[in-house]
């Protein structure tokens, strides 16, 4: 007896990945954010975002940091809100597609900490 064929079309790995929820895009609850920020103690939970103010020796050093951070954010396709005040740079991270904080934000926070 012949086996009946599955009526669903065969998906490529890329198609399967596109239909699966991505863990990095899943919104974290408050407890998960608190736990994740243990690895980023300089960052604070502010509303639906995480935020840190970096302080540099002068304006040029602050701008060099912003330039490096922008290049990395572009590479990751995850762009922070950036506020520059002379020698201070405030980064605010939130995943707009998820409506709040995701693992992508925590991961970018760690990268930015390493650049400072």
C-alpha positions as CSV (number, residue, x, y, z in Angstrom):
1,X,0.0,0.0,0.0
2,X,1.4,3.4,-1.0
3,X,1.9,6.0,1.7
4,X,-0.2,9.2,1.2
5,X,1.8,12.3,0.6
6,X,1.7,15.2,3.1
7,X,-0.4,17.9,1.4
8,X,1.7,20.7,2.9
9,X,4.4,22.1,0.6
10,X,8.0,21.4,1.6
11,X,9.6,24.5,3.1
12,X,13.2,25.5,2.7
13,X,15.2,26.1,5.9
14,X,15.0,29.8,5.3
15,X,11.2,29.6,5.0
16,X,11.0,27.6,8.2
17,X,13.1,30.1,10.0
18,X,10.9,33.0,8.8
19,X,7.8,31.4,10.2
20,X,9.4,30.5,13.6
21,X,9.4,33.2,16.4
22,X,12.9,34.4,16.9
23,X,13.9,34.3,20.6
24,X,15.9,37.5,20.2
25,X,12.7,39.3,19.1
26,X,10.5,38.0,21.9
27,X,9.7,40.7,24.5
28,X,11.1,40.1,27.9
29,X,9.0,40.5,31.0
30,X,10.1,42.7,33.9
31,X,11.7,39.8,35.8
32,X,13.6,38.7,32.7
33,X,14.9,42.2,32.1
34,X,16.0,42.5,35.8
35,X,17.9,39.2,35.4
36,X,19.4,40.1,32.1
37,X,20.7,43.4,33.4
38,X,22.7,41.6,36.1
39,X,25.2,41.2,33.2
40,X,25.0,44.9,32.4
41,X,25.0,46.7,35.8
42,X,25.5,50.2,34.3
43,X,22.2,49.9,32.4
44,X,18.8,50.8,33.9
45,X,15.3,49.7,33.0
46,X,13.4,52.8,31.9
47,X,9.8,52.1,30.8
48,X,9.9,49.9,27.8
49,X,13.6,50.4,27.2
50,X,17.1,50.0,28.8
51,X,19.3,52.9,29.1
52,X,22.9,53.9,30.0
53,X,24.8,57.2,29.9
54,X,28.5,56.8,28.9
55,X,30.8,59.6,30.1
56,X,34.0,60.4,28.1
57,X,37.0,62.7,28.6
58,X,35.8,65.1,25.9
59,X,33.5,65.7,23.0
60,X,35.7,64.1,20.4
61,X,36.0,60.8,22.4
62,X,32.3,60.8,22.8
63,X,31.8,61.2,19.1
64,X,34.3,58.4,18.3
65,X,32.3,56.1,20.5
66,X,29.1,57.1,18.7
67,X,30.7,56.5,15.3
68,X,31.8,53.0,16.4
69,X,28.4,52.3,18.0
70,X,26.5,53.4,14.9
71,X,28.6,51.1,12.7
72,X,27.9,48.1,14.9
73,X,24.2,49.0,15.2
74,X,24.0,49.1,11.4
75,X,25.8,45.8,11.1
76,X,23.3,44.2,13.6
77,X,20.4,46.1,12.1
78,X,19.4,47.2,15.6
79,X,19.5,50.9,16.1
80,X,19.6,52.7,19.5
81,X,18.2,56.1,20.3
82,X,21.3,58.3,20.9
83,X,21.5,61.5,22.9
84,X,24.8,63.4,22.8
85,X,25.6,66.1,25.4
86,X,29.2,67.2,24.9
87,X,31.1,64.4,26.8
88,X,28.0,62.3,27.6
89,X,26.3,59.8,25.3
90,X,23.0,58.3,26.4
91,X,22.0,55.1,24.6
92,X,18.4,53.9,24.8
93,X,17.6,50.4,23.5
94,X,14.2,49.0,22.7
95,X,13.0,46.6,20.1
96,X,10.2,48.6,18.4
97,X,8.8,45.5,16.5
98,X,8.3,43.7,19.9
99,X,7.0,46.8,21.7
100,X,9.6,46.6,24.4
101,X,12.9,45.1,25.6
102,X,14.2,41.9,23.9
103,X,17.4,39.9,24.0
104,X,18.6,41.9,21.1
105,X,18.7,45.0,23.4
106,X,20.6,43.2,26.1
107,X,23.1,41.8,23.5
108,X,23.7,45.3,22.0
109,X,24.1,46.7,25.5
110,X,26.9,44.2,26.1
111,X,28.6,45.2,22.8
112,X,28.3,48.9,23.6
113,X,29.8,48.3,27.1
114,X,32.8,46.6,25.4
115,X,33.3,49.6,23.1
116,X,33.3,52.2,25.9
